[in-house]
């Protein structure tokens, strides 16, 4: 039985919410819409949504601040940010706050559906197989099944969809330099708008989580002119 995906739309534009909700329901999504972050937060306390469509600029708490607050609370719900502004700096700020994807208004609803599906495309791991399910990443354990990091003190660190996919790509290609283009293909980024600078931001986010000193990264290292490489403690690059 195919699971119906639950989408939460948070936008103060009633007309846009009505149109998006109608279209997404026609595409077999279950959709809830609210006009502000307070209403969204109340709903999220009692219901688990699969993805959030979040407007950047709203009266009261804006989308970026809400996203930052969610990530600090370890919520890993995939977030697609909507904004009438399409400048790269806005996208970079959004990525730094923990946004998974960014869509500039106006947009085609079909593109939104494509981005939702791309974000939620998660490789299915056969738990009965011999595939490795956990990796040691510095002082953390990376659990591919539960999709989070576990610190040495047994604290759980939630990962966004993009952070998880990137971390998985690194550990499964240990000691192999990955170009930005290769990383974008792994993240299915060619299916939507992503750029080289956003890869740098995503790497920076992971470094802030797993590195002891982000100014001197020992796990995710830059390979100048190529991209990035994940190394273990025994390899010196």
Buried (B, 14 or more C-beta within 10 A) or exposed (E): EEEEBBBBBBBBBEEBBEEBBEBBEEBEBBBBBBBBBEBBBEBBEEEEBBBBBBBBBBEEBBBBBBBBBBBEEEBBBBBBBBBEEEEEEBBBBBBBBBBBBBBBBEEEBEEBBEBBBBBEEEEEBEEEEEEEEEBEBBEBBBBBEEBBBBBEEEEEBBBBBBBBBBBBBBBBBBEEBBBBEBBBBBBBBEBBBBBEBBBBBBBBBBBEBBBEEEEEBBBBBBEEEEBBBBBBEEEEE
